[in-house]
Amino acid sequence: MNKKGLSVIIGYVLLISISIVMSILVYQWLKTYVPTEEIKCPEGTSLFIREINYDCTNSVLNITVKNNGKFSIDGYFIHVSNKTDEQLAVIDISQRITFGGNISGNAITFSEWTENSLTPDENNIKISSFNVTGYGTLTKVELIPTRIQEVNDKNKFVSCGDVRVEEKLNC
């Protein structure tokens, strides 16, 4: 009997079987990269702008913030606007900080990835100063608090986007 056709069929069956097993392995591996749920700040996280001093002649913006929430925070994202009709401030000035915090990516932080140092204590305030030369006259500032949260035994940097604080600026 002629068994040449049988060996070709066995080769195709093995090729298809290996392809299916490889695709299952790749799918399981890629599934670990997709986040299962969004990491959010706990309800009750809040940031309060205690005082803003904007000197438009010297292009200096001083901000005093206080944590008036239930949970400690690590810092904030800061954006400004120089247009009165803009709904959302889009100019990131975090790289222009002169004192009062550390730069971590595009955020101003007050600690070194170990703890949230801005506690909800009445006397715990943070003052930051920014050089805003070259942006024109600013009309609005927005702050978005950030936290470090432990998720699966790892510290994660979390943005509290639903706790946005906005303040109008006057020259």
N, C-alpha and C positions, 0 to 999 in steps of 0.2 A: 504494500500500500504506500501511497505518496503522503508523507508527513510534512512536506514543506509548507503547506497552507496553515497547518496547525501551529507551527512555531511563529509564524507571522501574526496570527491571532493572539497568541500568548504575549508576544511583544507589545501589541497595541493595548491589551488589557492591563499589562503592567505599567505602561506609559500613562494611561488614563488614571489608574489607581494612584500612582505616585503624584500626578497632577492634583487630584482631589485632596489627598492627604496634605500636600504642600499648601494648597489654598486654605484649608482649614487651619493649619498652623499660622499662616500669615494673618488670617482674619482674627484669630485669638490674640496674637501679638499686637495688632493695630488697635484692637478694642481697648487695650489698656491705656492708650494715649488719649482717648476721648473722655473728658470729664463727665462723671455721672451726675453730679449736681453742682450748682453754682455755690461758691463760698460767699456767704453774706456776713455782714456785721450783725451782731446781736441787736435785737430791738432795744432801744433805750440808749444807743450810742449817739452822742451829740457834741457839737462844737459851737462855741459862742465867740463872736468877735467883740471883745470888750472895748477896744479902742482902735481907731484908725487915724493916723496923721499922714496926710498927703501933702507934700510940698512940691507943687508943680514947677516952681521956678528952679529949684535945685534937683528935681526929678528923683525924689526920695519918698518911698512909701514905707511907713512903719506900721506894723500890725501887732496888736496884743490879743492873744487868744486864750480862752479858758475852756476847760472841759466841763460842761454843765450836764453831762449825761450820767448814766449808771456804770459805764465801763471805761477803762483806761484806753487811751489812743496813743499812737506812735508819732503822728505828724499829720500833714495835709498836702494835697495838691493845690496849687494856687494858679489862677488864671485871671487875667484882666481884660477889659475891653476899652477901646478908645472911640467907640461909636455909640451914640445914645439909642439908636433903634435896634441894636443887636440883642437878641433874646438870650444868647449863650456867650459868655466870655471865652475867647479862643486863644488869647495870647498867653503862653506859658512863661512866667517870669521866675521859675524856680532856680534857674541857673544864674540869676542876677542877685542872689542873696549876699548880703555883706556881713551880717552877723545874726545869730539867734537860731541856729539849726544847721543840720548837715544835709547835703544833697545826696539823695538815694534814687537814682534814675531821674524821674521828673517830679519827685516828691521832696518835701522838706520833712526831715525826721529829727526826733529829739533823742533817740537811743541808737544802739548798735545791734539790731536784729535779735535782741535777747528778751526785751520786755517792752511794754507800752508805758512810757515814762510820764505821760501827761495824765495824771490821775484825776478823778472827779473831786479833788480837794478844793476847798474854797480859796486857799492861798496859792495854789499851784497855777501860775500863769506863765506864758511864754511870749517873749517879744522878739519879733524878727524884723529886719530892715532889708529893703530891696532898692537897688539902683535901677530906675526905670527910664534911663536916658534913651532917647531914640524912638519912643512909642507915642509921642505926642501927649495931649491931655487925656488922662484916663478918666473914664466915667463910671466904671463898675469893677468890683473885685468879687471873685467867687472862690470859696474854699471847699474842698471835699476831704473830710477826715480819712485817715488811713489807720489800720490796726495790724498788729502781728497776732495771728491766731494759730493755735496748734491744731493741725488736722493730720490724723494718722501718724502721730508722733513726729511730725515735721512742722517747723515754723513756716507759715505762709503769710505773705504780704497781701492784705485785703483792702480794697478801696470801698468806702462806704458811700457809694454814689447816690443813694436815696436820702442822704443827710446833707445835701448841698446847702451851704450858707452863702448868701449874696448880700452885698452892701453897696450902696451908691456912693460915689466919691465926689467931693467938691474941692475945687482948686483953692 
